[in-house]
Amino acid sequence: PQSPAPGLAPPPEGIYRTFEDLLSSVQRVAKDQGYGVVKLRASNYRDGKPTRYDLVCDRGGVKYASTAKKRNPSTRKIDCPWRAKAVCEVNLDNQWRFAMQEGRHNHEARVPTVPPGQENSPTAQSIRHMSHKIDRMHLEMTNSFNLMRDVLAVRLKGMEERLVALE
């Protein structure tokens, strides 16, 4: 298994009084490291409330391939494998336990581009836009190269079979 990318250390595992405390602490550590953490799903309901949340990197999941014609589509979803869970533990007086499941990311840390409070300046928006575009291009190129490799392998196998048949 690959080690986590440098600068993308996972939040420490631990126990929190509430899920809100856990999530805000985990998100703060992640943001300082240069990535985001979001809730993927809630499960294991008790008295109508979830007792487990699956957490993922905000670049986790695969880009939705829409057939709609959009101007300038943008996504940060590049199937990042990072994931963790938050579980409400009955034996810990219903406190929440944060546990890592996969600490590896498949992208670099976000680079803070502007001082706090200027995140939505035109320059910051432009840099974010370019960063997302580069991520998309990287993912599309990887997928294209993999497809070409597979097509070439099939064609080479066919050529070898025809050569053997000619001999």
Disulfide bonds with the S-S distance in Angstrom:
none
